[in-house]
Amino acid sequence: MDAKELHKILKGKIRTISNVDNLNEESLSLLYTPGVADVAKECSKDPENTFLYTRRWNTVGIISDGSAVLGLGNIGPYGALPVMEGKALLFNLFGQLDAFPICLNTQDPEEIVSIVKNLEPSFGGINLEDISAPRCFRILEELNKTMNIPVFHDDQQGTAVVVTAGLLNALKLTGKEAKNIKVVINGIGAAGYNIAKFLMDFGDINLVLVDKNGVLNKNVPESCLHEYHKELSKITNQ
Protein backbone atom coordinates (compact mmCIF):
# COMPACT_ATOMS: atom_id res chain seq x y z
CA MET A 1 0.00 0.00 0.00
CA ASP A 2 1.34 3.46 -0.89
CA ALA A 3 0.75 6.80 0.85
CA LYS A 4 -2.08 7.87 -1.48
CA GLU A 5 -3.98 4.63 -0.96
CA LEU A 6 -3.64 4.86 2.82
CA HIS A 7 -4.87 8.48 2.83
CA LYS A 8 -7.88 7.48 0.70
CA ILE A 9 -8.80 4.73 3.12
CA LEU A 10 -8.44 6.91 6.23
CA LYS A 11 -10.15 9.99 4.72
CA GLY A 12 -8.34 12.15 7.24
CA LYS A 13 -5.86 11.48 10.05
CA ILE A 14 -7.74 13.15 12.90
CA ARG A 15 -11.32 13.55 14.11
CA THR A 16 -13.32 15.03 16.97
CA ILE A 17 -14.91 12.59 19.41
CA SER A 18 -17.07 13.08 22.50
CA ASN A 19 -15.33 13.42 25.87
CA VAL A 20 -18.53 12.36 27.64
CA ASP A 21 -19.72 8.82 28.30
CA ASN A 22 -23.34 7.76 28.82
CA LEU A 23 -25.01 10.87 27.46
CA ASN A 24 -28.65 11.20 28.44
CA GLU A 25 -31.31 13.89 28.49
CA GLU A 26 -30.19 15.23 31.87
CA SER A 27 -26.48 15.44 31.03
CA LEU A 28 -27.24 16.98 27.63
CA SER A 29 -29.26 19.71 29.33
CA LEU A 30 -26.21 20.52 31.47
CA LEU A 31 -23.63 20.32 28.67
CA TYR A 32 -25.73 22.27 26.16
CA THR A 33 -28.83 24.44 26.49
CA PRO A 34 -29.99 25.43 29.06
CA GLY A 35 -27.24 24.46 31.53
CA VAL A 36 -24.31 25.68 29.43
CA ALA A 37 -25.56 29.26 29.83
CA ASP A 38 -24.06 29.51 33.33
CA VAL A 39 -20.69 28.36 32.02
CA ALA A 40 -20.88 30.76 29.07
CA LYS A 41 -21.47 33.67 31.48
CA GLU A 42 -18.40 32.71 33.52
CA CYS A 43 -16.24 32.56 30.38
CA SER A 44 -17.60 35.89 29.17
CA LYS A 45 -16.85 37.46 32.56
CA ASP A 46 -13.23 36.26 32.52
CA PRO A 47 -11.63 34.69 29.40
CA GLU A 48 -9.23 32.75 31.65
CA ASN A 49 -12.22 30.68 32.72
CA THR A 50 -12.19 29.05 29.29
CA PHE A 51 -9.11 27.14 30.46
CA LEU A 52 -11.16 25.84 33.40
CA TYR A 53 -14.47 25.05 31.71
CA THR A 54 -13.55 24.11 28.12
CA ARG A 55 -10.98 22.06 26.20
CA ARG A 56 -9.04 25.21 25.34
CA TRP A 57 -6.29 24.29 27.81
CA ASN A 58 -5.24 21.35 25.63
CA THR A 59 -5.76 22.74 22.12
CA VAL A 60 -3.30 23.96 19.50
CA GLY A 61 -4.07 25.64 16.19
CA ILE A 62 -1.66 24.60 13.42
CA ILE A 63 -1.51 27.55 11.03
CA SER A 64 -0.02 27.35 7.53
CA ASP A 65 -0.31 29.22 4.25
CA GLY A 66 1.48 26.43 2.37
CA SER A 67 4.20 28.77 1.14
CA ALA A 68 7.20 26.68 2.24
CA VAL A 69 6.15 23.06 2.72
CA LEU A 70 9.17 20.85 3.40
CA GLY A 71 10.49 19.37 0.15
CA LEU A 72 7.59 20.79 -1.88
CA GLY A 73 7.91 24.58 -1.68
CA ASN A 74 4.96 26.89 -2.27
CA ILE A 75 2.10 24.44 -2.84
CA GLY A 76 -0.60 26.55 -1.20
CA PRO A 77 -3.18 25.78 1.49
CA TYR A 78 -4.84 22.78 -0.16
CA GLY A 79 -1.51 21.06 -0.71
CA ALA A 80 -0.51 21.88 2.87
CA LEU A 81 -3.64 20.38 4.44
CA PRO A 82 -2.55 16.69 4.50
CA VAL A 83 0.83 17.77 5.90
CA MET A 84 -0.84 19.78 8.68
CA GLU A 85 -3.15 16.86 9.44
CA GLY A 86 0.00 14.77 9.89
CA LYS A 87 1.42 17.35 12.28
CA ALA A 88 -1.84 17.31 14.26
CA LEU A 89 -1.52 13.53 14.49
CA LEU A 90 2.02 13.90 15.91
CA PHE A 91 0.84 16.43 18.51
CA ASN A 92 -1.76 13.96 19.72
CA LEU A 93 0.42 10.86 19.51
CA PHE A 94 3.46 12.26 21.34
CA GLY A 95 1.98 15.08 23.43
CA GLN A 96 -1.67 14.11 23.93
CA LEU A 97 -2.60 17.57 22.61
CA ASP A 98 -5.68 18.26 20.51
CA ALA A 99 -4.32 20.03 17.44
CA PHE A 100 -6.33 21.35 14.51
CA PRO A 101 -4.96 22.10 11.00
CA ILE A 102 -5.94 25.55 9.73
CA CYS A 103 -4.68 26.26 6.21
CA LEU A 104 -5.13 29.86 5.11
CA ASN A 105 -5.95 30.97 1.58
CA THR A 106 -3.71 34.03 1.84
CA GLN A 107 0.03 34.66 1.93
CA ASP A 108 -0.25 38.27 3.04
CA PRO A 109 1.55 38.69 6.41
CA GLU A 110 -0.90 41.28 7.73
CA GLU A 111 -3.89 39.11 6.88
CA ILE A 112 -2.28 36.06 8.49
CA VAL A 113 -1.53 38.03 11.67
CA SER A 114 -5.09 39.35 11.80
CA ILE A 115 -6.65 35.91 11.29
CA VAL A 116 -4.47 34.20 13.89
CA LYS A 117 -5.07 36.95 16.47
CA ASN A 118 -8.81 36.53 16.00
CA LEU A 119 -8.52 32.78 16.58
CA GLU A 120 -7.08 33.28 20.08
CA PRO A 121 -10.36 32.58 21.97
CA SER A 122 -10.46 29.04 20.56
CA PHE A 123 -6.93 27.80 21.33
CA GLY A 124 -4.43 27.43 24.14
CA GLY A 125 -1.48 27.80 21.77
CA ILE A 126 -0.56 28.42 18.14
CA ASN A 127 1.93 26.47 16.02
CA LEU A 128 2.99 28.25 12.82
CA GLU A 129 4.08 25.82 10.14
CA ASP A 130 5.63 25.99 6.67
CA ILE A 131 5.41 29.77 6.20
CA SER A 132 8.23 31.12 4.05
CA ALA A 133 11.02 33.47 5.15
CA PRO A 134 11.35 36.35 5.67
CA ARG A 135 7.57 36.77 6.15
CA CYS A 136 7.56 34.15 8.91
CA PHE A 137 9.92 36.25 11.07
CA ARG A 138 7.64 39.27 10.99
CA ILE A 139 4.50 37.17 11.55
CA LEU A 140 5.97 35.40 14.59
CA GLU A 141 7.26 38.66 16.09
CA GLU A 142 3.92 40.42 15.70
CA LEU A 143 1.89 37.53 17.12
CA ASN A 144 4.16 37.13 20.13
CA LYS A 145 3.84 40.84 20.84
CA THR A 146 0.06 40.92 20.70
CA MET A 147 -1.29 37.51 21.75
CA ASN A 148 -1.82 36.18 25.27
CA ILE A 149 -1.14 32.54 24.40
CA PRO A 150 2.12 30.87 23.29
CA VAL A 151 2.96 31.18 19.58
CA PHE A 152 5.64 28.83 18.24
CA HIS A 153 7.04 28.52 14.73
CA ASP A 154 8.25 24.95 14.35
CA ASP A 155 10.49 25.62 11.36
CA GLN A 156 12.30 28.36 13.29
CA GLN A 157 12.28 27.46 16.97
CA GLY A 158 11.70 23.71 16.80
CA THR A 159 14.59 23.12 14.44
CA ALA A 160 16.85 25.44 16.44
CA VAL A 161 16.13 23.55 19.68
CA VAL A 162 16.99 20.20 18.07
CA VAL A 163 20.24 21.48 16.51
CA THR A 164 21.33 23.16 19.75
CA ALA A 165 20.64 19.97 21.71
CA GLY A 166 22.64 17.96 19.17
CA LEU A 167 25.56 20.37 19.41
CA LEU A 168 25.53 20.26 23.21
CA ASN A 169 25.74 16.48 23.12
CA ALA A 170 28.50 16.56 20.50
CA LEU A 171 30.55 18.88 22.71
CA LYS A 172 30.08 16.54 25.65
CA LEU A 173 31.14 13.48 23.65
CA THR A 174 34.23 15.15 22.18
CA GLY A 175 35.22 17.08 25.30
CA LYS A 176 35.38 20.32 23.33
CA GLU A 177 34.27 23.80 24.39
CA ALA A 178 31.90 25.95 22.36
CA LYS A 179 34.42 28.78 22.08
CA ASN A 180 36.90 26.48 20.30
CA ILE A 181 34.67 25.28 17.47
CA LYS A 182 33.45 26.76 14.21
CA VAL A 183 29.87 26.15 13.07
CA VAL A 184 28.85 26.62 9.43
CA ILE A 185 25.15 27.06 8.63
CA ASN A 186 24.37 26.71 4.94
CA GLY A 187 21.11 28.55 4.27
CA ILE A 188 19.73 31.36 6.44
CA GLY A 189 16.01 30.91 5.98
CA ALA A 190 13.47 30.21 8.71
CA ALA A 191 15.51 27.38 10.24
CA GLY A 192 19.03 28.71 9.66
CA TYR A 193 18.25 32.16 11.03
CA ASN A 194 16.91 30.85 14.32
CA ILE A 195 19.60 28.20 14.67
CA ALA A 196 22.12 31.04 14.47
CA LYS A 197 20.19 33.09 17.03
CA PHE A 198 19.93 30.15 19.43
CA LEU A 199 23.62 29.30 19.14
CA MET A 200 24.65 32.91 19.75
CA ASP A 201 22.53 32.97 22.90
CA PHE A 202 24.01 29.64 23.95
CA GLY A 203 27.63 30.75 24.03
CA ASP A 204 30.70 32.25 22.38
CA ILE A 205 30.62 30.25 19.13
CA ASN A 206 32.32 31.22 15.88
CA LEU A 207 29.47 31.11 13.37
CA VAL A 208 29.85 31.24 9.59
CA LEU A 209 26.54 31.75 7.82
CA VAL A 210 26.18 31.04 4.10
CA ASP A 211 23.26 32.15 1.94
CA LYS A 212 22.63 32.83 -1.75
CA ASN A 213 24.96 35.86 -1.65
CA GLY A 214 27.80 33.82 -0.16
CA VAL A 215 29.20 34.11 3.36
CA LEU A 216 27.24 36.58 5.45
CA ASN A 217 29.53 39.31 6.78
CA LYS A 218 29.63 43.02 7.54
CA ASN A 219 31.04 43.81 4.07
CA VAL A 220 28.03 42.46 2.14
CA PRO A 221 26.09 45.45 0.70
CA GLU A 222 22.95 46.10 2.74
CA SER A 223 20.94 46.18 -0.48
CA CYS A 224 21.59 42.42 -0.80
CA LEU A 225 20.24 41.64 2.68
CA HIS A 226 16.82 41.74 4.28
CA GLU A 227 16.51 43.25 7.75
CA TYR A 228 16.92 39.95 9.60
CA HIS A 229 20.14 39.12 7.76
CA LYS A 230 21.57 42.58 8.46
CA GLU A 231 21.75 42.03 12.21
CA LEU A 232 23.43 38.64 11.77
CA SER A 233 25.97 39.98 9.26
CA LYS A 234 27.40 42.30 11.92
CA ILE A 235 28.05 39.65 14.57
CA THR A 236 28.95 36.43 12.69
CA ASN A 237 31.98 35.29 10.67
CA GLN A 238 34.38 36.88 13.12
C-alpha positions as CSV (number, residue, x, y, z in Angstrom):
1,M,0.0,0.0,0.0
2,D,1.3,3.5,-0.9
3,A,0.8,6.8,0.8
4,K,-2.1,7.9,-1.5
5,E,-4.0,4.6,-1.0
6,L,-3.6,4.9,2.8
7,H,-4.9,8.5,2.8
8,K,-7.9,7.5,0.7
9,I,-8.8,4.7,3.1
10,L,-8.4,6.9,6.2
11,K,-10.1,10.0,4.7
12,G,-8.3,12.2,7.2
13,K,-5.9,11.5,10.1
14,I,-7.7,13.2,12.9
15,R,-11.3,13.5,14.1
16,T,-13.3,15.0,17.0
17,I,-14.9,12.6,19.4
18,S,-17.1,13.1,22.5
19,N,-15.3,13.4,25.9
20,V,-18.5,12.4,27.6
21,D,-19.7,8.8,28.3
22,N,-23.3,7.8,28.8
23,L,-25.0,10.9,27.5
24,N,-28.7,11.2,28.4
25,E,-31.3,13.9,28.5
26,E,-30.2,15.2,31.9
27,S,-26.5,15.4,31.0
28,L,-27.2,17.0,27.6
29,S,-29.3,19.7,29.3
30,L,-26.2,20.5,31.5
31,L,-23.6,20.3,28.7
32,Y,-25.7,22.3,26.2
33,T,-28.8,24.4,26.5
34,P,-30.0,25.4,29.1
35,G,-27.2,24.5,31.5
36,V,-24.3,25.7,29.4
37,A,-25.6,29.3,29.8
38,D,-24.1,29.5,33.3
39,V,-20.7,28.4,32.0
40,A,-20.9,30.8,29.1
41,K,-21.5,33.7,31.5
42,E,-18.4,32.7,33.5
43,C,-16.2,32.6,30.4
44,S,-17.6,35.9,29.2
45,K,-16.9,37.5,32.6
46,D,-13.2,36.3,32.5
47,P,-11.6,34.7,29.4
48,E,-9.2,32.8,31.6
49,N,-12.2,30.7,32.7
50,T,-12.2,29.1,29.3
51,F,-9.1,27.1,30.5
52,L,-11.2,25.8,33.4
53,Y,-14.5,25.0,31.7
54,T,-13.5,24.1,28.1
55,R,-11.0,22.1,26.2
56,R,-9.0,25.2,25.3
57,W,-6.3,24.3,27.8
58,N,-5.2,21.4,25.6
59,T,-5.8,22.7,22.1
60,V,-3.3,24.0,19.5
61,G,-4.1,25.6,16.2
62,I,-1.7,24.6,13.4
63,I,-1.5,27.5,11.0
64,S,0.0,27.4,7.5
65,D,-0.3,29.2,4.2
66,G,1.5,26.4,2.4
67,S,4.2,28.8,1.1
68,A,7.2,26.7,2.2
69,V,6.2,23.1,2.7
70,L,9.2,20.9,3.4
71,G,10.5,19.4,0.2
72,L,7.6,20.8,-1.9
73,G,7.9,24.6,-1.7
74,N,5.0,26.9,-2.3
75,I,2.1,24.4,-2.8
76,G,-0.6,26.6,-1.2
77,P,-3.2,25.8,1.5
78,Y,-4.8,22.8,-0.2
79,G,-1.5,21.1,-0.7
80,A,-0.5,21.9,2.9
81,L,-3.6,20.4,4.4
82,P,-2.5,16.7,4.5
83,V,0.8,17.8,5.9
84,M,-0.8,19.8,8.7
85,E,-3.1,16.9,9.4
86,G,0.0,14.8,9.9
87,K,1.4,17.4,12.3
88,A,-1.8,17.3,14.3
89,L,-1.5,13.5,14.5
90,L,2.0,13.9,15.9
91,F,0.8,16.4,18.5
92,N,-1.8,14.0,19.7
93,L,0.4,10.9,19.5
94,F,3.5,12.3,21.3
95,G,2.0,15.1,23.4
96,Q,-1.7,14.1,23.9
97,L,-2.6,17.6,22.6
98,D,-5.7,18.3,20.5
99,A,-4.3,20.0,17.4
100,F,-6.3,21.4,14.5
101,P,-5.0,22.1,11.0
102,I,-5.9,25.5,9.7
103,C,-4.7,26.3,6.2
104,L,-5.1,29.9,5.1
105,N,-5.9,31.0,1.6
106,T,-3.7,34.0,1.8
107,Q,0.0,34.7,1.9
108,D,-0.3,38.3,3.0
109,P,1.5,38.7,6.4
110,E,-0.9,41.3,7.7
111,E,-3.9,39.1,6.9
112,I,-2.3,36.1,8.5
113,V,-1.5,38.0,11.7
114,S,-5.1,39.3,11.8
115,I,-6.7,35.9,11.3
116,V,-4.5,34.2,13.9
117,K,-5.1,36.9,16.5
118,N,-8.8,36.5,16.0
119,L,-8.5,32.8,16.6
120,E,-7.1,33.3,20.1
121,P,-10.4,32.6,22.0
122,S,-10.5,29.0,20.6
123,F,-6.9,27.8,21.3
124,G,-4.4,27.4,24.1
125,G,-1.5,27.8,21.8
126,I,-0.6,28.4,18.1
127,N,1.9,26.5,16.0
128,L,3.0,28.2,12.8
129,E,4.1,25.8,10.1
130,D,5.6,26.0,6.7
131,I,5.4,29.8,6.2
132,S,8.2,31.1,4.0
133,A,11.0,33.5,5.1
134,P,11.3,36.4,5.7
135,R,7.6,36.8,6.1
136,C,7.6,34.2,8.9
137,F,9.9,36.3,11.1
138,R,7.6,39.3,11.0
139,I,4.5,37.2,11.5
140,L,6.0,35.4,14.6
141,E,7.3,38.7,16.1
142,E,3.9,40.4,15.7
143,L,1.9,37.5,17.1
144,N,4.2,37.1,20.1
145,K,3.8,40.8,20.8
146,T,0.1,40.9,20.7
147,M,-1.3,37.5,21.7
148,N,-1.8,36.2,25.3
149,I,-1.1,32.5,24.4
150,P,2.1,30.9,23.3
151,V,3.0,31.2,19.6
152,F,5.6,28.8,18.2
153,H,7.0,28.5,14.7
154,D,8.2,24.9,14.4
155,D,10.5,25.6,11.4
156,Q,12.3,28.4,13.3
157,Q,12.3,27.5,17.0
158,G,11.7,23.7,16.8
159,T,14.6,23.1,14.4
160,A,16.8,25.4,16.4
161,V,16.1,23.6,19.7
162,V,17.0,20.2,18.1
163,V,20.2,21.5,16.5
164,T,21.3,23.2,19.7
165,A,20.6,20.0,21.7
166,G,22.6,18.0,19.2
167,L,25.6,20.4,19.4
168,L,25.5,20.3,23.2
169,N,25.7,16.5,23.1
170,A,28.5,16.6,20.5
171,L,30.6,18.9,22.7
172,K,30.1,16.5,25.7
173,L,31.1,13.5,23.7
174,T,34.2,15.1,22.2
175,G,35.2,17.1,25.3
176,K,35.4,20.3,23.3
177,E,34.3,23.8,24.4
178,A,31.9,25.9,22.4
179,K,34.4,28.8,22.1
180,N,36.9,26.5,20.3
181,I,34.7,25.3,17.5
182,K,33.4,26.8,14.2
183,V,29.9,26.2,13.1
184,V,28.9,26.6,9.4
185,I,25.2,27.1,8.6
186,N,24.4,26.7,4.9
187,G,21.1,28.6,4.3
188,I,19.7,31.4,6.4
189,G,16.0,30.9,6.0
190,A,13.5,30.2,8.7
191,A,15.5,27.4,10.2
192,G,19.0,28.7,9.7
193,Y,18.2,32.2,11.0
194,N,16.9,30.8,14.3
195,I,19.6,28.2,14.7
196,A,22.1,31.0,14.5
197,K,20.2,33.1,17.0
198,F,19.9,30.1,19.4
199,L,23.6,29.3,19.1
200,M,24.6,32.9,19.7
201,D,22.5,33.0,22.9
202,F,24.0,29.6,23.9
203,G,27.6,30.7,24.0
204,D,30.7,32.2,22.4
205,I,30.6,30.3,19.1
206,N,32.3,31.2,15.9
207,L,29.5,31.1,13.4
208,V,29.8,31.2,9.6
209,L,26.5,31.7,7.8
210,V,26.2,31.0,4.1
211,D,23.3,32.2,1.9
212,K,22.6,32.8,-1.7
213,N,25.0,35.9,-1.7
214,G,27.8,33.8,-0.2
215,V,29.2,34.1,3.4
216,L,27.2,36.6,5.5
217,N,29.5,39.3,6.8
218,K,29.6,43.0,7.5
219,N,31.0,43.8,4.1
220,V,28.0,42.5,2.1
221,P,26.1,45.4,0.7
222,E,23.0,46.1,2.7
223,S,20.9,46.2,-0.5
224,C,21.6,42.4,-0.8
225,L,20.2,41.6,2.7
226,H,16.8,41.7,4.3
227,E,16.5,43.3,7.8
228,Y,16.9,39.9,9.6
229,H,20.1,39.1,7.8
230,K,21.6,42.6,8.5
231,E,21.7,42.0,12.2
232,L,23.4,38.6,11.8
233,S,26.0,40.0,9.3
234,K,27.4,42.3,11.9
235,I,28.0,39.6,14.6
236,T,29.0,36.4,12.7
237,N,32.0,35.3,10.7
238,Q,34.4,36.9,13.1
